[in-house]
């Protein structure tokens, strides 16, 4: 089995200040603008979150396509508004008429959100809407993990558009959920397990 080796792009945005890298996860954090000059061969996961400069990624989307064509994993958590991620539609804002429109539902059998309570995802300090506010039109044959209650897709896994795996989530970083007081704390653990599973399938 290949060892998990994550390269995360740091947007260096005021709202995305990164904690010190947890070395136990084999995560390397680089400035987002170093992507084009970084040797990517040691890494098997490219992890990209909200606030990243998507104009820059659009100008260097061939780097991401090549990474995927080598059978590796790209994760994007955020609102896509430029066409740099293969197969991914632009994020569509969810029409909200009532706070219950923010309610989500895990797809039965999807291990990424297994045991995570819906209320823990939807509400933060009594306010709804922090977990996801938009959706994607998932490509054909993708594995859908989480939707709104009307079926619109929040999180999916695409193993067909490229030689690698693309994991898309319309909210914040799935590795950022580490609470020991809410069931959302399981998301980080289960996300890491998913990445290890995908990396194990990497063609060497």
Secondary structure by P-SEA (a helix, b strand, c coil): cccbbbbbbbccccccccccccccccccccccccccccccccccbbbbbcccaaaaaaacaaaaaaaaaabbbbbbcccccccccccccccccccccccccccccccccccccccccaaaaacccccccccccccccccccccccccccccccccccccccccbbbbbbccccccccccccccccaaaaaaaaaaaaaaaaccc
